[in-house]
Amino acid sequence: MDVRQLWEELCALPHRGSATAQEALAAAKLKAYLERPRLAAEGQEISGHPVEVQPFKAPRSYGPELILISLLLALGGGLGLWWLALLGTYGFWAHFSGWWVPWRSWFDRYPSQNLLTQTGQGRKTLVLMAHYDTAKTFFLYHPRQVQFFRRNFLANAAFATVLPFGALLPWVSQVLGLYFLVQAALLTLRELREPYVNGANDNATGVAVAVGLFEELAQNPLPDFRVILALTGSEEVGAKGAEYLARSGRIPPDALVLNIDNVGKGALFYAIGEGMLVYHTYRGALCEQAFALPGARPLEYRLAFFDTRPLVARGIPCLTLIRLENGLPPNWHWPTDQAEGVDWSQVEETLECARSLVRQLA
């Protein structure tokens, strides 16, 4: 089986929803693929790559926490309680920035897992990372609405930020409180009605590139580098797998992290930083080498977050490869994110770019 067949197996699942049984099934398929015996160049059979499973707890959707935050804002505004509104404001900023919140254990209740394996030896560490879970859809991701996603988010962020001050003016606080009550209702409908997407592009393509590159580096090692493959769970609900990985201490502070996300269609970009609210600039050798990538363009990614968010926040050098159409991942978080929406030749081109990028490190 090659990485295209692995990608097809992942796409054959109805979804890989964060912290669901389908995500666990996808993890089992990935583990079996990596640990399978394979043929060396000389023709003899050699053992596969032992996989470490990192279990952790995560939510199955980001909706419940955002419902709580919206209700805090709605009650704080409706009742004119500035301190309650301020708690909601902090919760909003914390949710989209990866900060600690006191209610985290209420939502991180379901089993998820990261898969780690490594090859090579050396003083330096290269991490190839991709998340394998998929998200629930929402009306904001509809093809006619998704172009306004960033604008809608910034409006919500502005309203949430000013609401504690607006609580001093009754009519302002009540209008904003009603607004967030509507947001809570819409999110509740999402939780009750909307399905998980298949995720052929987001992010089965990223998994295929990361795995393919890892296997190449296992056959032809990168001098003086230990290479870790990190396939993370529950990215779509707050980069929970990457957060656990960062806290586990398995990634050295001076490691170079190459993250692959949504690379099945569109123009190729390399993110030079990310942040929906708090922006983090990428740095390090991968970032420096990326400027020479033919056909790839730099990108300040503010649309959403990557799995790199908890790593770059700790000062670990990161880079993300992504493909976009009109500034958006094609079929982003929508039921049309199916295998037929992926151009496999562009997945192969991304693998070639990633290969060129890491080979320059030598």
N, C-alpha and C positions, 0 to 999 in steps of 0.2 A: 504494500500500500504506500502511495506517495502522498504528499501534502494536499494535493487536489482531492484525492479520495477522502482524506481526513476531513477536509472542508465540506465535502458532499455529505459525509456522515453527520457532521454537526448540523448542516442545513436540513437533513432528513428528520431531525427532531422538530416537533411543532414549535418549540421555543426552548430557551435556556434561562427562564426567569430567575432573577436573583434569589438565592436561598430557597429554591423550590426543588422538588424531586427531579425535575427535568435538568436543572443545573447540575445536580449530583450525578445524573446519568451522563451528562456531557463530560464531567470531570473523570468519570470512570473510563469513558472512551478515550480521552486524552492520555490518561495514565497507561492504559493498555497499549496505545500506539507507541508511546515513548519507551516502554519497557519491553517491547517485542524484540526477539532476536532478529538480527539482520546480517546481510552478507558484507564482508569487507571487500576492498578492492581486489584482494588476492583470491577471492572466491570462498573463503572459509566463513562459517557462521560465527558471529560474535554476539555477546549478550547486549541487551538494550541498556537504556539509561535508567538507573534506579530513581524513582520519584518519591519525594517526601511530600506528604499531604499535610498542609497546615490548616487545622480546623479552627473556625471562629464563628461568632454569632453575628447575624445581620438582619435587617428588615427585608421583607419581600417586595416592598414598594416604598418610595419616599413620601407617598401620599399621607399616611397617618401622621407623620411628624409635621408636615406642612399644614394639615388640618388643625392640629393642636396650636401651631404658631398663629394661624389665621384666626382661631377662636380667641387666643390671648389678645390679639390686636383688635378684634371685633368687640370683645367685652371691655377692654381698656378704653376704646374710643366711645362705645355706646354708653358706658357708665361714667365717663369722664375721669377714669382712674389712670393718671399718668404713669404710675409705677408698674401697673399691669401692662399697659401699652409698651413701656420700656422693656419689660421682660420679653414681650413678643418681638420687639425690634431686635434685641440681642439674639433671640432665637433665629430670626430671619438671616441676620448676618452670619451667625455661627453655622447654620445649615449649609450655606453656599460658600463658606470659607473653610470648612473643616475644623471649626473650633469645638471645644468641649461644651456640652450642655448637661444639666443635671438630670434630664429625663432620658438620656441615651439608652439605659438598660430597659426602659419600657418598650422600646421598639427593636433593639438588637436581640431578638429572641429565637431566631431560626438558624439552623446549621448551614454554613457555607464552608468553602474551602479554597485555599490556594494550592497550586501544584508547583513544586520546585525540583529542578534537577540541574546538574552542572557537568562541565567538561573542561579539560585543560588545566594547566598549572601556571602560576606566575605571581608576581608581586602585585599586579593590577587586577581589577575586577570589572568586567563588562556584564551588565544585566540586560537581557532581552525580555521585554515585558509586553503582554497583551491580555486584556480581559476577555473572558469567554461567556459572560452572562448577557442576558438581553433585558430590555426595559418594557414596561407597560406603555401603551400608547395613550394619547390625550388629544383633545380637539385642537390644541395649540400646535400640534405637529402635522395637522392636515396640510396637504400641498398648497392650498390657497391661503393658509394662515402662518405657516412656518417661517416665511420671510420676515414676519413681524415679531418673531420670538424674542429677539434681543430687546426690541423696543418695549414689548409687554413686560419683560423682566425688569427693565430699568424703571418703568412706571411703578411696578410693585415695590421695588427697592426704595424709590423716592417716597412713596406713600407710607411705607413701613417706618422709614427713618424720621419723617416729620410728625408722625402721629403722636408721640409722647408730648411734643410741644403743642400740637393741635388740640390735645386734651384740655388745654387751658381756655380754649374757645369752644363752647358747647356745640355750636352748629357744625364747625369743622370736624370735631372729633366724632360726632354722630354720623356724618356723611362718610368719613373714612372707616368708621366702625362697620357701617352697613356694607361698604365695599368689600371688606375682608370677610364679612359674614357670607356674602355671595361667593367669594373665593373658596371658603370652606365647603359650601354646598356643592360647587362644581367639582372639587377634589373628591368629595364623598361619592358623587356619581361616578367619577373615574374609577374609584376603588371597587365599586359594585358592578360596573358594566364593562370596563375596557379590558382587552386581552393583552398578553405579552406578545411582542413581535418575534418573528422568526430569527432575525439578526444575521442574515447571510453576509451582509456587508459589515454591520455593527454587532459583533466584531469577529465573526468567523474568519474574515479575510485577514485581520491582524494576527489572529492565532496561527493561520497557515504560514504567513511570512515569518513570524517569530520562530516557529518550530522548524521551518525549512532552513532558515539561517543557522539556527542552533545545530542542526544535524550536519550542515556543511562545515561548521567550525569544529565539530567533533571529529570529522574526517581529516580536515586540514586545519590544525590548531592555529590560533592567533598567538604569535610569539609573546611570551611574558604575560599572558592574560588567562585568568580563570573566568570562564563564561557561565553565567547562571541564567537559566530559562525560568521566568516567573510568569505562570499563567494564573491570573487572579480572578477570584469570584466577587460578585456583588459590587462591581464598579458602578452600575447604573443606579444604585441607591445611596451614593455618597462615597465612592471609592473605598468601601469598607475593607476589601481584601488588601488593597495597597496600604491602607492605614495600618492594618494588622502586621503586614510585612515590614513596614517601616519601624513599628514598635518592637518587632521580634529581634532586631539586631542582626538579622541575616545579611543586610546590605551595608557594607562598609561606607563610612562618610565620604570617602574619596572614590567610590565606585562611579562608573559611567553608565547611565541608564538610557537605553534606547527603547522607547515605547512606540507600538504600532497600533493604529486605531482607524477604522473606516478607510480602507485602501482599495476598495473594489471598483471605484468609478470616479472620474473627475480629474482635475488638475492636481498634481502633487505639490504639497507644501511641507515645510519643516517648521514646526512651531518654535519660536524663539522666546516664548513666555506664555503664561496663561493666567486666567483669573476672572471670574464673573464679577466679583466685587474687589477683592484684594488681589492685585496683580503681582505675579512672581516672574522675574526674568530668568531664563535659562542661561547657563554658563558651562564652561568646560570644553574639553577637546572635541567632543562630538559636535557641539554647536559651532566651533571654529571650522571644523572640516566641512560642515554642511553647506557653507557658503560656496563651495566649489562643486556642489552637486549639479550636474547638467539637467536642465528642465524643471528643477524644483525651486520654489519661491519661499521667502521667509514669511512668517505669519505670527502676529500677536493674537493669540486665541482667547477671545472673551465670550464666545457663544455659550460654552458650558465648561465643564472641568474634565481633565484627563485623570488617569490613574497616577500620573506623576505628581498630582497636587500635594499629597502628604510627604512625598520625597523631596520635592523642590523646596517645600516650606521648611525642611530641615537642612537645607543647604547642599543637598546631594545633586551633582551635575546631571541634568536630564536633557533629552531631546525627544520630540514626538514627530512621527511621520503621519500625515493624514491627506486624504484626497477630498476636494470640495468641488461642488458645482454652484456657481453664483453665491459663494460664501457659505454654503451649507453642505453637510454630508448628504449624499443622495439617499432618498427614502428614509430619512432620519426618524427613527422611533415611530414608523408608520407601518401598517400591515403589508405594504408593498415591498418591504425589505426582505425580498425572497431571492433565491439563487438566480433567477432569470434577470434580476436587476444588477448583477455583477458582471463586469467585463474581466474575465480571468487573465487576459493579456496584461491588464493594468496591475493586477496582483503580482504577476511575474515581473513586471517592470519595477514595482516597488521592492521586490526581493532583490533585484539587481542593484538598485540604488542603495538599499541597506547593506548589501554585501560590499559595494564599493566604499561606502562610508566607514564601515568597521575595519576594512582592510587597510585603510589609510592610517589607522591608529598604530599599525606596526611600523 
